[in-house]
Amino acid sequence: MIMFSPFYRYTNKAVVVLLSLLLAVESNAQDKKELRDSLEIASKELSLQPSNIDLRLRKASWNMQLEQWEYAKTEYDYVLSREPNNLTALFFRAFANEKLNRYRFSRLDYENLLAIAPAHFEARLGLALLNQKDKHYTEAFDQMNLLIQQHPDSAIAYAVLAGIEQERELYEPAIYDYGEAIKRDPNNTDYLLNRADLYLKLRRFIEAENDLKRLESLGIPRQSLQALYKRMKKTKNKH
């Protein structure tokens, strides 16, 4: 059964999914033991070839997947000391720095990467989410609007912008941007759930019910949506 949660924290979810895809350098699905085994082999090889950049990047990707942020950062530091414009190292060091709560350094890595590759989708998305997390709200909106200008067909870009607006309780703009995301990805249940939640907050019951029916048509059992249906009924009965 698909479990319903009243809060969809889409911004966090989006970047986690995106980074998970990017981190799958050589394997689509490795368990922890396989990752540790791969990491051990890479570490042994590095002891014999300490200046091998590709090997360091491979080791760092396994460190990242194991959430060993400091170890990963050390590898990216080495790579960037030799190749200052290495986009892979800049991007993932930015993410590792964020995980280590080094927001200033994370922001600098993203900005340096974007100076080299202004249309880098993941870097601009990461910078926007970092700014939102660090309460640099104007900068977060600026980055998301620029991202949408650069990638106007991206459902993810609109959905993340909507998630940021939702988090800041800017409900009407969030509804609009979820709508734009849904136009580009009509069967995405996360977008529809978020928009239904926002419609309910604004007492727009007909539109909320339409989204809920659409979710059912996409295969989500009505039982999994009961929290929203009950909330709609309760809100209606109050007035």
C-alpha positions, 0 to 999 in steps of 0.5 A: 500500500502507498502510504500518504503523508500530509507533508511532501517535503518535495525539495529534499526528495528531489535532490536526494533522488537526483543525487542518487542517480548521479552517484550511481557511477558504475552500479545501479544498485549496490548494497552496503557490503558491496560498496564497502568491498569496492571501497576497500579495493579502490583504497588499496589501488590508490595506495599504489597509484595515489595520483590517479584522478579517475580512481580517486573520483571512483573512491569518492563516489563510494564514500558519498554513497556510504555517506562518508562525507569527510572522506569524500571531500578529502578525495575531491580536495585532491582532485581539485588541487590538480584539476581546479575545473573538474565539474564532477569534483566541484559538484559533489564536493559542494554536496559533501560540504553541505552535508558537513554544514559548511554552507559557505564552502558549498556555495562557493563550489556551486558558484565556481562550477556555474561560472564554468558551466552556467547551464549545469542543471544539477548545480543550479538546483543544488545552489537553490536548495542550499540557499533555501536551507540557509535562509537566503530566500531571495537567492533561492528564488533567483536561482530557480527562476534562472533554472526555469529560464534555462530549462523551460521543459523541466517538470522538476525545476517547476516542482522544486520551485513550487516546493520552495514556495510551499515551504514559505507558505506562498500557496497560490504561486506554489499551486501555479508552479505545481500546475506547470510541473504537472503539464510537463509530467502529467502522471507524477503523483507527488506533484498531484499530492502536493497540489491537492494539499495546497488546494485544501489549505485554500479551501478550493475543494472542487479542485482538490477533489479533482486531483484526488480523483486523478490520483486514484485513476493513476493507481493510488488506492482511495484508502491511501488518500483517506487522510486528505479526504477526511481533512476535506470533509472536516474542513467543509463541515466547519463552515 
